[in-house]
Amino acid sequence: MALQGSNKGITRTCLPELTNEQCVSKINSWNIASIQDDLFLKDQTQKIQSYFDGDFVDLNSIAIDTRNTIPFFETAWRYCRSIPIGETRTYKWLATNCGNPKASRYAGRAMAKNKLPIIIPCHRVIGSDGTLKGFGGSNPRLNLKSWLLDLERSAKYQYHAKTSDFVH
């Protein structure tokens, strides 16, 4: 997985890839300059690594930079970040919270255009019928979406969620 940052926060991440080469290929497609604040990026990287290790991490503590994003997407991403760890919401729920209950497809588009997967947990958004949908753009990786939800629902995560002062 890779991170890119600005002076305001993380601007881009990619979903975990199977190989370093696949990850580097993703990074090479990004055309926005990144900051080189090693301490900031190292801290954010450590939080994400801890998340993948199954430790309870407040991903909302990671500052993001969503400048130049259309307002509906930015709103959808903000509501997506409000979904508690280990829980899911539907595209319709997301659309309704964005002010247009009939915009489920547009909410899906906002998730497909999510430049900050994991930090903006689009894996927590599912179809109205309860099935996993989307995830990974034109090459869906529903197995990864399922794995992430299972990770968040693990006993270790649930224990930390109940015993911490983390505010959803």
N, CA, C and O of each residue as an XYZ file, in Angstrom:
672
protein
N       0.849     -1.169      0.000
C       0.000      0.000      0.000
C       0.891      1.228      0.000
O       1.997      1.198      0.541
N       0.416      2.303     -0.603
C       1.209      3.531     -0.677
C       0.383      4.716     -0.210
O      -0.846      4.708     -0.284
N       1.089      5.747      0.277
C       0.480      7.001      0.707
C       1.139      8.151     -0.026
O       2.320      8.103     -0.369
N       0.345      9.189     -0.257
C       0.884     10.434     -0.792
C       0.308     11.555      0.060
O      -0.859     11.503      0.448
N       1.114     12.563      0.352
C       0.645     13.625      1.217
C       0.946     15.016      0.710
O       1.800     15.219     -0.154
N       0.221     15.970      1.270
C       0.457     17.393      1.021
C       0.720     18.039      2.371
O       0.816     17.355      3.390
N       0.833     19.348      2.371
C       1.034     20.033      3.649
C      -0.258     20.082      4.474
O      -0.234     20.563      5.607
N      -1.375     19.601      3.941
C      -2.648     19.590      4.663
C      -3.079     18.197      5.103
O      -3.981     18.065      5.931
N      -2.455     17.165      4.568
C      -2.824     15.806      4.945
C      -2.543     14.815      3.833
O      -1.883     15.137      2.845
N      -3.049     13.614      4.004
C      -2.871     12.565      3.004
C      -3.787     12.881      1.821
O      -4.975     13.149      1.998
N      -3.228     12.847      0.628
C      -3.991     13.161     -0.584
C      -4.396     11.920     -1.358
O      -5.340     11.955     -2.147
N      -3.689     10.830     -1.135
C      -3.972      9.653     -1.943
C      -3.388      8.413     -1.268
O      -2.322      8.455     -0.654
N      -4.120      7.314     -1.401
C      -3.625      5.996     -1.008
C      -4.056      5.025     -2.093
O      -4.893      5.350     -2.935
N      -3.495      3.864     -2.068
C      -3.993      2.815     -2.957
C      -4.342      1.622     -2.086
O      -3.835      1.467     -0.975
N      -5.212      0.789     -2.612
C      -5.536     -0.441     -1.913
C      -4.291     -1.313     -1.840
O      -3.401     -1.197     -2.682
N      -4.224     -2.178     -0.847
C      -3.074     -3.083     -0.794
C      -2.955     -3.885     -2.088
O      -3.945     -4.383     -2.623
N      -1.744     -3.994     -2.566
C      -1.447     -4.749     -3.786
C      -0.703     -6.024     -3.410
O      -0.131     -6.118     -2.323
N      -0.710     -6.986     -4.292
C      -0.057     -8.266     -4.026
C       1.459     -8.178     -4.089
O       2.158     -8.924     -3.404
N       1.971     -7.261     -4.918
C       3.426     -7.150     -5.069
C       3.859     -5.688     -4.981
O       3.060     -4.773     -5.179
N       5.128     -5.492     -4.682
C       5.688     -4.134     -4.670
C       5.596     -3.505     -6.049
O       5.350     -2.305     -6.170
N       5.792     -4.309     -7.094
C       5.745     -3.799     -8.465
C       4.361     -3.227     -8.790
O       4.256     -2.178     -9.426
N       3.302     -3.914     -8.354
C       1.946     -3.418     -8.591
C       1.720     -2.102     -7.851
O       1.073     -1.194     -8.373
N       2.240     -2.006     -6.663
C       2.105     -0.784     -5.877
C       2.866      0.366     -6.547
O       2.339      1.473     -6.665
N       4.081      0.111     -6.978
C       4.879      1.139     -7.658
C       4.182      1.586     -8.942
O       4.207      2.769     -9.282
N       3.573      0.662     -9.644
C       2.833      1.008    -10.853
C       1.696      1.976    -10.542
O       1.467      2.928    -11.288
N       0.989      1.736     -9.452
C      -0.081      2.653     -9.019
C       0.497      4.032     -8.720
O      -0.029      5.048     -9.177
N       1.570      4.058     -7.959
C       2.188      5.331     -7.578
C       2.615      6.109     -8.820
O       2.432      7.325     -8.885
N       3.175      5.423     -9.790
C       3.644      6.087    -11.009
C       2.506      6.717    -11.810
O       2.737      7.615    -12.620
N       1.267      6.242    -11.584
C       0.124      6.827    -12.297
C      -0.383      8.101    -11.627
O      -1.169      8.841    -12.219
N       0.060      8.362    -10.397
C      -0.346      9.575     -9.694
C       0.463     10.735    -10.246
O       1.684     10.639    -10.367
N      -0.195     11.811    -10.577
C       0.536     12.929    -11.179
C       0.577     14.165    -10.297
O       0.818     15.269    -10.785
N       0.346     13.993     -9.019
C       0.364     15.116     -8.095
C       1.639     15.028     -7.259
O       1.987     13.959     -6.758
N       2.323     16.143     -7.113
C       3.539     16.162     -6.307
C       3.201     15.910     -4.844
O       2.173     16.370     -4.345
N       4.047     15.201     -4.185
C       3.859     14.864     -2.778
C       4.860     15.629     -1.936
O       5.933     16.007     -2.406
N       4.490     15.851     -0.680
C       5.449     16.433      0.242
C       6.466     15.366      0.618
O       6.239     14.174      0.411
N       7.540     15.789      1.150
C       8.562     14.838      1.577
C       8.795     14.947      3.076
O       9.930     14.822      3.537
N       7.745     15.177      3.833
C       7.834     15.261      5.282
C       7.856     13.833      5.822
O       6.814     13.242      6.105
N       9.048     13.305      5.954
C       9.200     11.904      6.333
C       8.552     11.579      7.673
O       7.981     10.501      7.832
N       8.632     12.501      8.646
C       8.059     12.242      9.959
C       6.532     12.117      9.864
O       5.947     11.204     10.445
N       5.888     13.036      9.129
C       4.437     12.993      8.954
C       4.022     11.702      8.264
O       3.140     10.992      8.747
N       4.650     11.396      7.144
C       4.278     10.197      6.396
C       4.577      8.926      7.192
O       3.820      7.958      7.121
N       5.673      8.925      7.946
C       6.009      7.752      8.757
C       4.947      7.522      9.823
O       4.555      6.382     10.070
N       4.476      8.595     10.458
C       3.443      8.475     11.485
C       2.152      7.918     10.897
O       1.527      7.038     11.488
N       1.751      8.431      9.733
C       0.519      7.953      9.095
C       0.676      6.507      8.633
O      -0.252      5.707      8.756
N       1.844      6.179      8.106
C       2.124      4.813      7.665
C       2.052      3.850      8.846
O       1.527      2.744      8.715
N       2.577      4.266     10.002
C       2.531      3.409     11.189
C       1.090      3.158     11.632
O       0.755      2.053     12.058
N       0.238      4.181     11.534
C      -1.173      4.000     11.898
C      -1.831      2.970     10.982
O      -2.561      2.094     11.446
N      -1.573      3.078      9.701
C      -2.188      2.149      8.758
C      -1.632      0.741      8.943
O      -2.375     -0.235      8.848
N      -0.337      0.631      9.205
C       0.241     -0.695      9.469
C      -0.386     -1.307     10.714
O      -0.685     -2.501     10.732
N      -0.586     -0.511     11.744
C      -1.225     -1.004     12.963
C      -2.648     -1.472     12.682
O      -3.098     -2.480     13.227
N      -3.355     -0.730     11.823
C      -4.706     -1.127     11.407
C      -4.667     -2.523     10.786
O      -5.462     -3.390     11.147
N      -3.739     -2.735      9.849
C      -3.637     -4.034      9.185
C      -3.154     -5.138     10.119
O      -3.418     -6.317      9.883
N      -2.448     -4.755     11.178
C      -2.022     -5.740     12.169
C      -3.165     -6.135     13.100
O      -3.007     -7.016     13.945
N      -4.330     -5.473     12.941
C      -5.485     -5.792     13.772
C      -5.594     -4.952     15.018
O      -6.478     -5.179     15.845
N      -4.702     -3.975     15.169
C      -4.791     -3.077     16.317
C      -5.895     -2.061     16.075
O      -6.173     -1.695     14.933
N      -6.519     -1.609     17.148
C      -7.585     -0.622     17.013
C      -6.964      0.735     16.697
O      -6.188      1.274     17.487
N      -7.312      1.276     15.541
C      -6.759      2.552     15.095
C      -7.909      3.469     14.695
O      -8.804      3.069     13.950
N      -7.877      4.690     15.190
C      -8.860      5.691     14.790
C      -8.386      6.284     13.461
O      -7.576      7.210     13.441
N      -8.898      5.744     12.355
C      -8.482      6.223     11.035
C      -8.898      7.670     10.795
O      -8.346      8.340      9.922
N      -9.875      8.154     11.574
C     -10.270      9.556     11.444
C      -9.217     10.503     12.008
O      -9.291     11.713     11.795
N      -8.239      9.956     12.726
C      -7.154     10.797     13.233
C      -6.138     11.121     12.137
O      -5.241     11.940     12.333
N      -6.286     10.479     10.999
C      -5.389     10.740      9.872
C      -5.952     11.919      9.084
O      -7.046     11.844      8.524
N      -5.193     12.996      9.051
C      -5.625     14.190      8.312
C      -5.619     13.887      6.819
O      -4.686     13.277      6.297
N      -6.684     14.328      6.141
C      -6.754     14.127      4.692
C      -6.878     15.474      3.991
O      -7.337     16.456      4.575
N      -6.469     15.499      2.757
C      -6.543     16.691      1.914
C      -7.376     16.324      0.693
O      -6.924     15.581     -0.177
N      -8.589     16.847      0.634
C      -9.496     16.531     -0.470
C      -9.772     17.768     -1.332
O     -10.836     17.886     -1.939
N      -8.807     18.680     -1.378
C      -8.979     19.860     -2.239
C      -9.258     19.415     -3.670
O      -8.835     18.342     -4.100
N      -9.977     20.261     -4.390
C     -10.312     20.018     -5.803
C     -11.221     18.817     -5.996
O     -11.232     18.210     -7.067
N     -11.977     18.473     -4.977
C     -12.943     17.390     -5.062
C     -14.335     18.003     -5.173
O     -14.629     19.003     -4.518
N     -15.185     17.410     -5.996
C     -16.530     17.974     -6.131
C     -17.281     17.816     -4.807
O     -17.076     16.839     -4.087
N     -18.149     18.780     -4.489
C     -18.803     18.799     -3.174
C     -19.538     17.516     -2.803
O     -19.432     17.074     -1.659
N     -20.284     16.896     -3.730
C     -21.011     15.672     -3.388
C     -20.037     14.578     -2.961
O     -20.288     13.885     -1.976
N     -18.946     14.415     -3.677
C     -17.963     13.385     -3.328
C     -17.359     13.671     -1.961
O     -17.212     12.765     -1.140
N     -17.012     14.923     -1.719
C     -16.415     15.288     -0.436
C     -17.388     14.986      0.717
O     -16.985     14.477      1.763
N     -18.669     15.307      0.508
C     -19.687     15.017      1.520
C     -19.834     13.508      1.708
O     -19.895     13.022      2.838
N     -19.890     12.778      0.612
C     -20.009     11.321      0.694
C     -18.813     10.729      1.433
O     -18.973      9.829      2.257
N     -17.634     11.224      1.145
C     -16.434     10.712      1.817
C     -16.478     11.021      3.310
O     -16.062     10.197      4.124
N     -16.978     12.202      3.677
C     -17.072     12.567      5.093
C     -18.044     11.613      5.811
O     -17.749     11.129      6.904
N     -19.203     11.347      5.187
C     -20.150     10.420      5.811
C     -19.597      9.003      5.842
O     -19.833      8.270      6.802
N     -18.884      8.616      4.832
C     -18.265      7.292      4.819
C     -17.305      7.144      5.999
O     -17.254      6.092      6.636
N     -16.558      8.187      6.282
C     -15.628      8.145      7.417
C     -16.358      8.030      8.747
O     -15.760      7.631      9.746
N     -17.646      8.375      8.774
C     -18.407      8.302     10.022
C     -18.947      6.900     10.312
O     -19.470      6.657     11.399
N     -18.829      5.986      9.368
C     -19.323      4.622      9.582
C     -18.401      3.944     10.600
O     -17.193      3.857     10.380
N     -18.960      3.472     11.695
C     -18.111      2.854     12.725
C     -17.350      1.631     12.217
O     -17.812      0.912     11.331
N     -16.191      1.420     12.793
C     -15.347      0.276     12.452
C     -16.138     -1.010     12.629
O     -16.794     -1.224     13.648
N     -16.059     -1.869     11.602
C     -16.715     -3.167     11.659
C     -18.181     -3.144     11.270
O     -18.828     -4.191     11.244
N     -18.719     -1.962     10.965
C     -20.114     -1.856     10.563
C     -20.187     -1.486      9.089
O     -19.198     -1.064      8.489
N     -21.371     -1.651      8.520
C     -21.572     -1.293      7.121
C     -22.798     -0.393      7.002
O     -23.666     -0.361      7.875
N     -22.837      0.335      5.892
C     -23.989      1.141      5.512
C     -24.176      0.948      4.013
O     -23.264      0.500      3.318
N     -25.357      1.286      3.523
C     -25.649      1.097      2.106
C     -25.350      2.358      1.304
O     -25.191      3.451      1.849
N     -25.280      2.165     -0.014
C     -25.121      3.307     -0.907
C     -26.315      4.248     -0.761
O     -26.165      5.465     -0.864
N     -27.494      3.686     -0.522
C     -28.689      4.515     -0.317
C     -28.544      5.348      0.955
O     -28.891      6.530      0.958
N     -28.040      4.756      2.027
C     -27.798      5.496      3.267
C     -26.857      6.659      2.992
O     -27.085      7.781      3.443
N     -25.814      6.377      2.255
C     -24.838      7.406      1.923
C     -25.485      8.527      1.111
O     -25.283      9.706      1.403
N     -26.260      8.157      0.096
C     -26.931      9.153     -0.740
C     -27.899      9.998      0.087
O     -27.963     11.217     -0.075
N     -28.636      9.355      0.959
C     -29.595     10.068      1.809
C     -28.879     11.072      2.696
O     -29.325     12.211      2.834
N     -27.780     10.660      3.292
C     -27.020     11.565      4.152
C     -26.388     12.715      3.369
O     -26.110     13.777      3.925
N     -26.168     12.494      2.090
C     -25.624     13.554      1.236
C     -26.730     14.490      0.729
O     -26.457     15.462      0.024
N     -27.971     14.186      1.094
C     -29.067     15.076      0.745
C     -29.923     14.649     -0.424
O     -30.838     15.381     -0.802
N     -29.659     13.472     -1.023
C     -30.447     13.030     -2.164
C     -30.630     11.511     -2.112
O     -29.793     10.766     -2.622
N     -31.734     11.052     -1.490
C     -31.938      9.607     -1.344
C     -32.015      8.845     -2.666
O     -31.880      7.621     -2.682
N     -32.228      9.545     -3.754
C     -32.319      8.887     -5.065
C     -30.970      8.815     -5.780
O     -30.892      8.366     -6.924
N     -29.920      9.255     -5.109
C     -28.597      9.328     -5.748
C     -27.682      8.174     -5.342
O     -26.474      8.362     -5.201
N     -28.248      6.982     -5.155
C     -27.433      5.831     -4.744
C     -26.319      5.535     -5.745
O     -25.195      5.224     -5.354
N     -26.632      5.633     -7.034
C     -25.597      5.376     -8.050
C     -24.479      6.417     -7.972
O     -23.304      6.097     -8.152
N     -24.860      7.659     -7.704
C     -23.859      8.717     -7.590
C     -23.014      8.519     -6.327
O     -21.819      8.815     -6.314
N     -23.654      8.014     -5.267
C     -22.896      7.680     -4.059
C     -21.899      6.570     -4.378
O     -20.765      6.584     -3.899
N     -22.338      5.606     -5.195
C     -21.429      4.547     -5.633
C     -20.276      5.105     -6.437
O     -19.141      4.643     -6.316
N     -20.565      6.089     -7.251
C     -19.502      6.735     -8.039
C     -18.510      7.441     -7.119
O     -17.301      7.400     -7.347
N     -19.033      8.088     -6.078
C     -18.147      8.753     -5.108
C     -17.206      7.751     -4.457
O     -16.031      8.042     -4.233
N     -17.734      6.562     -4.154
C     -16.883      5.529     -3.554
C     -15.880      5.005     -4.584
O     -14.728      4.736     -4.243
N     -16.304      4.861     -5.828
C     -15.398      4.391     -6.883
C     -14.279      5.393     -7.141
O     -13.177      5.007     -7.532
N     -14.554      6.675     -6.925
C     -13.555      7.728     -7.148
C     -12.781      8.075     -5.876
O     -12.004      9.030     -5.860
N     -12.992      7.313     -4.830
C     -12.309      7.530     -3.560
C     -10.798      7.411     -3.756
O     -10.296      6.340     -4.095
N     -10.084      8.498     -3.546
C      -8.632      8.509     -3.699
C      -7.916      8.088     -2.417
O      -6.688      8.018     -2.377
N      -8.696      7.808     -1.372
C      -8.105      7.503     -0.072
C      -8.679      6.224      0.547
O      -9.134      6.235      1.691
N      -8.655      5.100     -0.228
C      -9.199      3.878      0.364
C      -8.479      3.520      1.661
O      -7.305      3.846      1.837
N      -9.150      2.883      2.519
C      -8.813      2.516      3.885
C      -9.055      3.720      4.790
O      -9.810      3.610      5.756
N      -8.433      4.874      4.504
C      -8.647      6.067      5.331
C     -10.087      6.555      5.178
O     -10.732      6.908      6.166
N     -10.588      6.575      3.951
C     -12.023      6.748      3.705
C     -12.506      5.330      3.431
O     -12.313      4.808      2.333
N     -13.135      4.703      4.427
C     -13.382      3.254      4.384
C     -14.549      2.841      3.482
O     -15.594      2.406      3.965
N     -14.360      2.978      2.198
C     -15.413      2.627      1.242
C     -15.746      1.145      1.289
O     -16.782      0.726      0.773
N     -14.880      0.349      1.902
C     -15.190     -1.080      2.047
C     -16.376     -1.300      2.987
O     -16.938     -2.394      3.019
N     -16.760     -0.284      3.747
C     -17.896     -0.389      4.664
C     -19.230     -0.062      3.992
O     -20.276     -0.101      4.640
N     -19.200      0.261      2.695
C     -20.427      0.595      1.973
C     -20.814     -0.600      1.102
O     -20.015     -1.101      0.311
N     -22.060     -1.039      1.272
C     -22.542     -2.254      0.606
C     -23.852     -1.982     -0.123
O     -24.435     -0.907      0.011
N     -24.306     -2.959     -0.892
C     -25.568     -2.849     -1.601
C     -26.760     -2.907     -0.652
O     -26.648     -3.422      0.460
N     -27.894     -2.383     -1.090
C     -29.113     -2.386     -0.274
C     -29.570     -3.796      0.075
O     -30.263     -3.999      1.071
N     -29.187     -4.759     -0.737
C     -29.565     -6.148     -0.467
C     -28.591     -6.844      0.484
O     -28.715     -8.041      0.745
N     -27.614     -6.077      1.001
C     -26.658     -6.629      1.958
C     -25.444     -7.290      1.339
O     -24.591     -7.810      2.058
N     -25.350     -7.279      0.004
C     -24.203     -7.908     -0.651
C     -23.088     -6.905     -0.878
O     -23.314     -5.696     -0.930
N     -21.885     -7.430     -1.011
C     -20.740     -6.590     -1.316
C     -20.811     -6.179     -2.779
O     -21.075     -7.000     -3.657
N     -20.576     -4.912     -3.025
C     -20.625     -4.361     -4.382
C     -19.396     -3.494     -4.597
O     -18.751     -3.051     -3.647
N     -19.084     -3.260     -5.882
C     -18.034     -2.307     -6.231
C     -16.681     -2.687     -5.691
O     -16.318     -3.863     -5.671
N     -15.940     -1.707     -5.259
C     -14.651     -1.825     -4.594
C     -13.527     -2.184     -5.556
O     -13.464     -3.290     -6.092
N     -12.673     -1.243     -5.748
C     -11.503     -1.481     -6.580
C     -11.654     -0.937     -7.987
O     -10.847     -1.260     -8.858
N     -12.679     -0.111     -8.233
C     -12.832      0.523     -9.540
C     -13.234     -0.464    -10.609
O     -14.156     -1.259    -10.423
N     -12.536     -0.409    -11.735
C     -12.912     -1.243    -12.878
C     -12.523     -2.710    -12.679
O     -12.943     -3.569    -13.454
N     -11.736     -2.999    -11.665
C     -11.325     -4.369    -11.377
C     -11.692     -4.699     -9.931
O     -10.834     -4.659     -9.049
N     -12.974     -5.028     -9.682
C     -13.421     -5.231     -8.301
C     -12.602     -6.269     -7.547
O     -12.213     -7.304     -8.089
N     -12.359     -5.961     -6.299
C     -11.616     -6.859     -5.423
C     -12.468     -7.140     -4.195
O     -12.098     -6.798     -3.072
N     -13.614     -7.769     -4.428
C     -14.555     -8.007     -3.352
C     -13.973     -8.895     -2.260
O     -14.378     -8.802     -1.101
N     -13.023     -9.757     -2.626
C     -12.380    -10.582     -1.598
C     -11.614     -9.703     -0.609
O     -11.583    -10.006      0.584
N     -11.000     -8.625     -1.083
C     -10.292     -7.697     -0.198
C     -11.297     -6.939      0.665
O     -11.063     -6.739      1.857
N     -12.410     -6.519      0.073
C     -13.453     -5.824      0.830
C     -13.943     -6.726      1.961
O     -14.078     -6.278      3.100
N     -14.202     -7.969      1.654
C     -14.652     -8.929      2.647
C     -13.595     -9.124      3.739
O     -13.925     -9.175      4.923
N     -12.327     -9.232      3.338
C     -11.237     -9.420      4.293
C     -11.133     -8.229      5.243
O     -10.939     -8.409      6.445
N     -11.261     -7.011      4.708
C     -11.181     -5.810      5.545
C     -12.320     -5.777      6.564
O     -12.109     -5.443      7.730
N     -13.518     -6.123      6.120
C     -14.659     -6.154      7.052
C     -14.452     -7.227      8.114
O     -14.762     -7.006      9.285
N     -13.936     -8.379      7.719
C     -13.650     -9.439      8.692
C     -12.592     -8.983      9.691
O     -12.707     -9.257     10.886
N     -11.566     -8.291      9.209
C     -10.518     -7.765     10.095
C     -11.139     -6.843     11.139
O     -10.840     -6.947     12.329
N     -12.001     -5.947     10.687
C     -12.603     -4.982     11.609
C     -13.596     -5.629     12.572
O     -13.845     -5.100     13.655
N     -14.150     -6.745     12.190
C     -15.116     -7.435     13.052
C     -14.447     -8.449     13.972
O     -15.112     -9.123     14.759
N     -13.123     -8.550     13.863
C     -12.401     -9.534     14.674
C     -12.555     -9.222     16.155
O     -12.841     -8.093     16.552
N     -12.358    -10.252     16.949
C     -12.491    -10.093     18.403
C     -11.554     -9.009     18.929
O     -11.937     -8.236     19.808
N     -10.330     -8.944     18.400
C      -9.370     -7.958     18.873
C      -9.883     -6.542     18.623
O      -9.797     -5.686     19.504
N     -10.421     -6.288     17.419
C     -10.958     -4.967     17.102
C     -12.153     -4.652     17.987
O     -12.251     -3.555     18.536
N     -13.059     -5.608     18.125
C     -14.260     -5.372     18.905
C     -13.911     -5.112     20.367
O     -14.539     -4.267     21.004
N     -12.923     -5.823     20.911
C     -12.501     -5.596     22.285
C     -12.014     -4.171     22.457
O     -12.408     -3.483     23.399
N     -11.153     -3.723     21.542
C     -10.622     -2.368     21.632
C     -11.711     -1.328     21.436
O     -11.699     -0.292     22.100
N     -12.645     -1.582     20.544
C     -13.719     -0.627     20.274
C     -14.569     -0.409     21.526
O     -15.032      0.701     21.787
N     -14.765     -1.473     22.289
C     -15.606     -1.369     23.479
C     -14.865     -0.789     24.670
O     -15.497     -0.244     25.575
N     -13.553     -0.891     24.696
C     -12.808     -0.465     25.877
C     -12.085      0.858     25.683
O     -11.509      1.385     26.634
N     -12.100      1.400     24.489
C     -11.378      2.656     24.268
C     -12.339      3.826     24.383
O     -13.555      3.655     24.471
N     -11.762      5.014     24.380
C     -12.589      6.217     24.408
C     -12.756      6.779     23.009
O     -13.065      7.958     22.838
N     -12.552      5.933     22.010
C     -12.717      6.327     20.610
C     -14.156      6.746     20.364
O     -15.092      6.040     20.739
N     -14.324      7.888     19.737
C     -15.657      8.396     19.428
C     -15.934      8.157     17.968
O     -15.160      8.590     17.114
N     -17.027      7.474     17.656
C     -17.396      7.178     16.262
C     -17.967      8.403     15.623
O     -18.342      8.370     14.451
